[in-house]
Amino acid sequence: AVTMVLKKYPEITESQVHQIIQFLTLLERLSIGKPPEGYGSQDIFPWRFNRPISYLRRPLVNYKDEKGDDYLYYGYRHLVSYLDHLFYLIYNGKLPERKSQKMRDYMGAILGEKGTPFRNEAKNWFRKNSKLEVIEHEIPIYKLSGNEKDREFGDIDLLVIDTVNKVFYPIECKHKSGARNILEMKREMDDFFGRDGKTKDAKLLKHEKRDAWIKNNLPLMKSFVNDPESYRVRS
């Protein structure tokens, strides 16, 4: 297998080929309930999604025959499933192994832009289906106040304004994918409601704090309307 790869892709070194094969080969373990060396129980629990040593993440099976010769077995359709899954993890910022700085930077960029398409879709919906004024850009709270400490309040994802009835509508746009198992469902609940000691970072609590900040600082919304104090806030 190594010789075939080197002939077809001369720009790849033999060491890199061995690393790739090692990365793609299923690990052997002494029993179904005992993780391989270097891994923990969480890496073999079947109810955990995105385990680095699962069959979906390692599509090659290494077999040594009676003569001591090594063979790599794989299923073609499973390889296609593996590639689809790998691309999904990369382009959705879900790839857990980020050892290289280049991959960490790329994942950071992916996550930073993850919510943009949905936000744009929401923005365009209001433009098409209402007569409300739609602010083009996201609005960081700290830029409204001019105080770096207010970064903790985050951004107004989408601000829509009813200038007739005088209402600010700060709208949350969150890009979320569906949970795949019960553990991911629990984590989503923790993420939104701040359970298990994560109250400070709870998404709903941040939204409530941002809503209260806007209501208490209406004069700072004067860059959007002439008389912000006369407006109501409906988050």
Secondary structure as the mmCIF struct_conf table of DSSP 4:
data_model
#
loop_
_struct_conf.conf_type_id
_struct_conf.id
_struct_conf.beg_label_comp_id
_struct_conf.beg_label_asym_id
_struct_conf.beg_label_seq_id
_struct_conf.end_label_comp_id
_struct_conf.end_label_asym_id
_struct_conf.end_label_seq_id
HELX_RH_AL_P HELX_RH_AL_P1 VAL A 2 LYS A 8
TURN_TY1_P TURN_TY1_P1 PRO A 10 GLU A 11
BEND BEND1 ILE A 12 ILE A 12
HELX_RH_AL_P HELX_RH_AL_P2 GLU A 14 LEU A 24
STRN STRN1 THR A 25 THR A 25
HELX_LH_PP_P HELX_LH_PP_P1 LEU A 26 GLU A 28
BEND BEND2 LEU A 30 SER A 31
TURN_TY1_P TURN_TY1_P2 ILE A 32 GLY A 33
BEND BEND3 LYS A 34 LYS A 34
HELX_LH_PP_P HELX_LH_PP_P2 PRO A 35 PRO A 36
TURN_TY1_P TURN_TY1_P3 GLU A 37 GLY A 38
HELX_RH_3T_P HELX_RH_3T_P1 SER A 41 ASP A 43
TURN_TY1_P TURN_TY1_P4 ILE A 44 ILE A 44
TURN_TY1_P TURN_TY1_P5 PRO A 46 TRP A 47
BEND BEND4 ARG A 48 ASN A 50
TURN_TY1_P TURN_TY1_P6 PRO A 52 ILE A 53
BEND BEND5 SER A 54 SER A 54
TURN_TY1_P TURN_TY1_P7 TYR A 55 ARG A 57
STRN STRN2 LEU A 60 LEU A 60
STRN STRN3 VAL A 61 LYS A 64
TURN_TY1_P TURN_TY1_P8 GLU A 66 LYS A 67
STRN STRN4 ASP A 70 TYR A 73
HELX_RH_AL_P HELX_RH_AL_P3 TYR A 76 TYR A 91
TURN_TY1_P TURN_TY1_P9 ASN A 92 GLY A 93
BEND BEND6 SER A 100 SER A 100
HELX_RH_AL_P HELX_RH_AL_P4 GLN A 101 GLY A 112
TURN_TY1_P TURN_TY1_P10 GLU A 113 GLY A 115
HELX_RH_AL_P HELX_RH_AL_P5 THR A 116 ASN A 129
BEND BEND7 LEU A 132 LEU A 132
STRN STRN5 GLU A 133 VAL A 134
BEND BEND8 GLU A 136 HIS A 137
STRN STRN6 ILE A 139 PRO A 140
HELX_RH_AL_P HELX_RH_AL_P6 ILE A 141 SER A 145
TURN_TY1_P TURN_TY1_P11 GLY A 146 GLY A 146
HELX_RH_3T_P HELX_RH_3T_P2 GLU A 148 PHE A 153
STRN STRN7 ASP A 155 ILE A 156
BEND BEND9 ASP A 157 ASP A 157
STRN STRN8 LEU A 158 ASP A 162
TURN_TY1_P TURN_TY1_P12 THR A 163 LYS A 166
STRN STRN9 VAL A 167 ILE A 171
BEND BEND10 ASN A 181 ASN A 181
HELX_RH_AL_P HELX_RH_AL_P7 ILE A 182 PHE A 193
TURN_TY1_P TURN_TY1_P13 ASP A 196 GLY A 197
HELX_RH_3T_P HELX_RH_3T_P3 THR A 199 ASP A 201
HELX_RH_AL_P HELX_RH_AL_P8 LYS A 203 ASN A 216
TURN_TY1_P TURN_TY1_P14 ASN A 217 ASN A 217
HELX_RH_3T_P HELX_RH_3T_P4 LEU A 218 MET A 221
TURN_TY1_P TURN_TY1_P15 LYS A 222 PHE A 224
BEND BEND11 ASN A 226 ASN A 226
HELX_RH_3T_P HELX_RH_3T_P5 PRO A 228 SER A 230
STRN STRN10 ARG A 232 VAL A 233
#
